[in-house]
Amino acid sequence: MSRRLHILAVCGSGVVSCSMVGQKVKEMLEPYGIKADVTGLLPQSVKEYVDRGGIDFIVATSPVPGTISVPLIKGVGLLTGFGEEEIITQIIETAQKILANEASK
């Protein structure tokens, strides 16, 4: 798979947790041959950023306001460790589904 996914990592400050989550997401997708660019963002900026287009999905550790048109995965467990395996599964399955849907077009 040559296309890179474009993912938003969303946290309250837009910096520290986003960096940690972004790195984890990249590392968990690599064994599946999936490359990703992850951008850290504040919750209040997400809708506008997604509406511009080009975002495949979001992993958020803070609530995201508004209606979002791409998959939104609640990723708090990536920081706390609680429910982390389920979140990892969601991220991998979401990424694979997006790429498979594009390949079938």
C-alpha positions as CSV (number, residue, x, y, z in Angstrom):
1,M,0.0,0.0,0.0
2,S,1.6,3.2,-1.1
3,R,-0.9,5.8,0.0
4,R,-0.2,7.4,3.4
5,L,-3.2,7.9,5.7
6,H,-3.8,11.3,7.1
7,I,-4.8,11.1,10.8
8,L,-5.5,13.7,13.4
9,A,-4.4,13.1,17.0
10,V,-6.5,15.3,19.2
11,C,-5.8,16.3,22.8
12,G,-6.6,19.1,25.2
13,S,-3.4,21.0,24.7
14,G,-2.7,20.0,21.1
15,V,0.9,19.1,21.9
16,V,2.1,16.5,24.4
17,S,-0.6,13.8,24.4
18,C,-1.0,14.3,20.7
19,S,2.6,13.6,20.1
20,M,2.5,10.4,22.2
21,V,-0.7,9.2,20.5
22,G,0.6,10.0,17.1
23,Q,3.8,8.1,17.6
24,K,1.9,5.1,18.9
25,V,-0.5,5.1,16.0
26,K,2.3,5.2,13.5
27,E,4.1,2.4,15.2
28,M,1.0,0.2,15.5
29,L,0.2,0.6,11.7
30,E,3.8,-0.1,10.5
31,P,3.7,-3.9,10.9
32,Y,0.6,-3.9,8.5
33,G,2.5,-2.0,5.9
34,I,0.4,1.1,6.5
35,K,2.2,4.5,6.5
36,A,0.6,7.5,8.2
37,D,1.1,11.2,8.7
38,V,-0.3,12.3,12.0
39,T,-1.1,15.9,12.9
40,G,-1.7,17.0,16.5
41,L,-4.6,19.4,17.0
42,L,-6.8,21.1,19.6
43,P,-10.4,19.8,19.8
44,Q,-12.0,23.1,18.8
45,S,-10.0,23.1,15.5
46,V,-11.0,19.6,14.3
47,K,-14.2,20.3,12.5
48,E,-12.7,23.1,10.4
49,Y,-9.6,21.0,9.6
50,V,-11.7,17.9,8.6
51,D,-14.1,20.0,6.5
52,R,-11.1,21.1,4.4
53,G,-10.7,17.5,3.3
54,G,-7.9,15.0,3.2
55,I,-8.3,13.5,6.7
56,D,-8.9,9.8,6.9
57,F,-9.7,9.5,10.6
58,I,-9.2,10.9,14.1
59,V,-7.8,9.5,17.3
60,A,-8.9,11.8,20.2
61,T,-8.1,11.8,23.9
62,S,-10.4,14.8,24.5
63,P,-14.0,15.3,23.4
64,V,-14.4,16.7,19.9
65,P,-17.2,19.2,19.4
66,G,-19.5,19.2,16.4
67,T,-20.4,16.6,13.8
68,I,-17.4,15.1,12.2
69,S,-17.5,13.4,8.8
70,V,-14.7,10.9,9.3
71,P,-14.3,8.1,11.8
72,L,-13.5,9.2,15.3
73,I,-11.8,6.8,17.7
74,K,-11.7,7.6,21.4
75,G,-8.1,7.1,22.3
76,V,-7.8,7.8,26.0
77,G,-6.8,4.2,26.6
78,L,-3.6,4.8,24.6
79,L,-2.5,7.1,27.4
80,T,-4.0,5.2,30.4
81,G,-3.5,1.6,29.2
82,F,-7.2,0.8,30.1
83,G,-8.9,-0.7,27.0
84,E,-5.8,-0.1,24.9
85,E,-6.0,-3.4,23.0
86,E,-9.6,-2.6,21.9
87,I,-8.5,0.9,20.7
88,I,-5.5,-0.5,18.8
89,T,-7.9,-3.0,17.1
90,Q,-10.2,-0.1,16.1
91,I,-7.3,1.9,14.7
92,I,-5.9,-1.0,12.6
93,E,-9.4,-2.1,11.4
94,T,-10.3,1.5,10.5
95,A,-7.1,2.1,8.6
96,Q,-7.4,-1.3,6.7
97,K,-11.0,-0.6,5.8
98,I,-10.3,2.9,4.4
99,L,-7.5,1.5,2.2
100,A,-9.5,-1.5,1.1
101,N,-12.4,0.7,0.1
102,E,-10.1,2.8,-2.0
103,A,-8.5,-0.2,-3.6
104,S,-11.9,-1.6,-4.6
105,K,-12.9,1.6,-6.5
